[in-house]
Each structure stands twice: as structure tokens, then as C-alpha cells.
């Protein structure tokens, strides 16, 4: 019985190591595809890769709508590269890059908020909620709609945040 348990545990550990390596290789290839597609684009968009329900998702953040439209050829090249990289991943559902790549830019009437540090700026919309109308910051506790916990200091740099 102990031998069976040990073999099962080793199989699970091997699968986890294999899966992490596969994700690391995919992320490296996707970052290389981003670098290749946007090598001539200035200013360069921000790039993030994550997973949603086991499928890779990508977010490209442009400084303005005009920058996004100026990079239309690079956007198409990036979509084609991502589609080729992620197509055959052994899933039942076919991967479509158009559903997994999100091109974003601030709206014309939406001011770009200056946050206290790069870590705070990177976490807005993820771990930190920011209300532009009230200039209020809060920590998200759940994704199912529970209210955010208001904060008055940055969790990363410690600077005090503007009062709501």
C-alpha cells in the first residue's frame, strides 16, 4: 500500500513539474512573439499574460486609441503568432486568439490616473480596486461581488493615498 501511494505521489509531482515547464515554455514563446511583433512600434504597449480556466489570455495596454490604431499591422501579426502558438494544446475546445487577446486603451474622456508606485499601478484592476470618481482605493477580497476593503496607504510603498 505504501509503495502504491509513493508511486501515485511521484506521478502527481511529475505531472506538476511537466505542466509548469510547459507553461513556462509557452510564456517564453508568447513574450518572444510580442517582442517580434511590436519591435518597430513606438510607444510600446504594456503586455501581460495570464490564464483563465486553464486557457492563456493576453492583455495589451496602449497609451491611447490612436496608438492602438497605428499599431494595427503589429496587432494582426501578434494575433496570428498567438493563434499559432496556442492552437494545439490538447484541449477539446479550439483556441481562438481573437477571444484571448484584449487590446485596451484609456477612453478619450477617461483621465489617466497617476498612482503612487509601479506596483500599485500594476495591481489596479487585479488586487486593488480604484474608483476614479471618488479617487478611492480598496483591496479586493473576492471576485464574486463582495465589497472592497478601503485602504489609506499603499500596501507596497507605504505612501499615503489621497483622501476619498
C-alpha positions as CSV (number, residue, x, y, z in Angstrom):
1,X,0.0,0.0,0.0
2,X,2.8,2.4,0.8
3,X,4.5,1.6,-2.5
4,X,1.3,2.4,-4.4
5,X,0.9,5.7,-2.5
6,X,4.5,6.6,-3.2
7,X,4.2,5.8,-6.9
8,X,1.0,7.8,-7.1
9,X,2.6,10.8,-5.3
10,X,5.6,10.6,-7.7
11,X,3.3,10.6,-10.7
12,X,1.4,13.7,-9.4
13,X,4.7,15.5,-8.8
14,X,6.0,14.6,-12.2
15,X,2.8,15.9,-13.8
16,X,3.0,19.2,-11.9
17,X,6.7,19.7,-13.0
18,X,5.8,18.8,-16.6
19,X,2.8,21.2,-16.6
20,X,4.8,24.1,-15.1
21,X,7.6,23.6,-17.7
22,X,5.0,23.6,-20.5
23,X,3.5,26.9,-19.2
24,X,7.0,28.4,-18.8
25,X,7.9,27.5,-22.4
26,X,4.6,28.9,-23.7
27,X,5.1,32.1,-21.8
28,X,8.6,32.5,-23.2
29,X,7.4,31.9,-26.7
30,X,4.5,34.4,-26.3
31,X,6.8,37.1,-24.9
32,X,9.1,36.5,-27.9
33,X,6.2,36.8,-30.2
34,X,5.2,40.1,-28.5
35,X,8.8,41.4,-28.9
36,X,8.9,40.4,-32.5
37,X,5.5,41.8,-33.4
38,X,6.0,45.2,-31.6
39,X,9.7,45.7,-32.2
40,X,9.0,48.7,-34.5
41,X,6.1,50.1,-32.6
42,X,6.7,53.3,-30.6
43,X,5.5,53.7,-27.8
44,X,5.3,50.1,-27.0
45,X,2.1,48.8,-25.4
46,X,2.1,47.1,-22.0
47,X,1.9,43.3,-22.1
48,X,0.6,40.8,-19.6
49,X,-0.1,37.1,-19.9
50,X,-2.3,35.1,-17.6
51,X,-4.6,32.1,-17.5
52,X,-8.4,32.0,-17.3
53,X,-9.9,28.5,-16.8
54,X,-6.6,26.9,-18.0
55,X,-6.5,28.9,-21.2
56,X,-3.9,31.6,-21.8
57,X,-5.2,35.2,-22.0
58,X,-3.3,38.3,-23.1
59,X,-3.7,42.0,-22.3
60,X,-2.1,44.7,-24.3
61,X,-2.5,48.2,-22.9
62,X,-2.0,51.1,-25.3
63,X,-1.4,54.7,-24.2
64,X,-4.2,56.0,-26.5
65,X,-6.7,54.9,-29.1
66,X,-4.5,56.5,-31.8
67,X,-1.5,54.4,-30.7
68,X,-3.6,51.2,-30.9
69,X,-4.8,52.1,-34.4
70,X,-1.3,53.0,-35.5
71,X,-0.2,49.5,-34.5
72,X,-2.8,47.7,-36.5
73,X,-0.3,45.6,-38.5
74,X,1.6,44.7,-35.4
75,X,-1.7,43.7,-33.7
76,X,-2.6,41.4,-36.6
77,X,0.9,39.8,-36.6
78,X,0.7,39.3,-32.8
79,X,-2.8,37.7,-33.1
80,X,-1.5,35.3,-35.8
81,X,1.6,34.4,-33.8
82,X,-0.5,33.7,-30.6
83,X,-3.0,31.7,-32.6
84,X,-0.2,29.5,-34.0
85,X,1.5,29.1,-30.6
86,X,-1.7,28.2,-28.6
87,X,-3.7,26.3,-31.2
88,X,-2.8,22.7,-30.4
89,X,-2.7,22.4,-26.7
90,X,-4.5,19.1,-26.3
91,X,-7.8,20.7,-25.4
92,X,-11.3,19.8,-26.6
93,X,-12.2,23.3,-27.4
94,X,-10.3,25.0,-30.2
95,X,-8.2,28.0,-29.2
96,X,-9.1,31.3,-30.8
97,X,-6.7,34.2,-30.3
98,X,-9.4,36.8,-31.0
99,X,-11.2,35.7,-27.8
100,X,-8.0,35.5,-25.7
101,X,-6.1,38.8,-26.7
102,X,-7.5,42.0,-25.3
103,X,-6.3,45.3,-26.8
104,X,-7.1,48.1,-24.3
105,X,-6.6,51.9,-24.2
106,X,-8.0,54.6,-22.0
107,X,-11.1,56.3,-23.3
108,X,-11.0,59.9,-24.6
109,X,-12.8,61.2,-21.6
110,X,-11.1,58.9,-19.1
111,X,-8.2,60.6,-17.4
112,X,-5.1,58.6,-16.8
113,X,-4.6,58.4,-13.0
114,X,-1.2,58.9,-11.6
115,X,-0.7,56.3,-8.8
116,X,2.0,56.3,-6.1
117,X,4.2,53.5,-7.5
118,X,4.7,51.0,-10.3
119,X,3.5,48.1,-8.1
120,X,0.2,49.9,-7.3
121,X,-0.2,50.8,-11.0
122,X,0.3,47.1,-11.9
123,X,-2.3,45.9,-9.4
124,X,-5.1,48.3,-10.3
125,X,-7.9,46.2,-11.5
126,X,-6.5,43.0,-10.0
127,X,-5.9,43.1,-6.3
128,X,-6.6,46.8,-5.9
129,X,-9.9,48.5,-6.9
130,X,-9.7,52.2,-7.9
131,X,-12.8,54.4,-8.2
132,X,-11.9,57.4,-10.4
133,X,-15.0,59.5,-9.4
134,X,-14.2,59.4,-5.7
135,X,-10.4,58.7,-6.0
136,X,-10.9,55.8,-3.6
137,X,-8.6,52.8,-3.3
138,X,-9.6,49.4,-1.9
139,X,-8.4,45.8,-1.7
140,X,-10.4,43.2,-3.5
141,X,-11.3,40.3,-1.2
142,X,-13.2,38.2,-3.8
143,X,-14.2,38.1,-7.4
144,X,-17.9,37.4,-6.6
145,X,-19.0,40.9,-5.8
146,X,-18.2,41.3,-2.1
147,X,-17.3,45.0,-1.3
148,X,-13.7,46.1,-1.3
149,X,-11.8,46.9,1.8
150,X,-10.9,50.7,1.8
151,X,-7.2,51.5,2.2
152,X,-5.5,54.8,3.0
153,X,-1.9,53.7,2.4
154,X,-0.2,51.9,-0.4
155,X,0.5,48.2,0.5
156,X,3.8,48.2,-1.5
157,X,5.5,51.5,-0.9
158,X,3.6,52.7,2.2
159,X,2.8,56.2,0.9
160,X,-0.5,57.7,2.0
161,X,-3.2,57.7,-0.7
162,X,-5.3,60.7,-1.4
163,X,-8.5,61.0,0.7
164,X,-11.7,60.0,-1.0
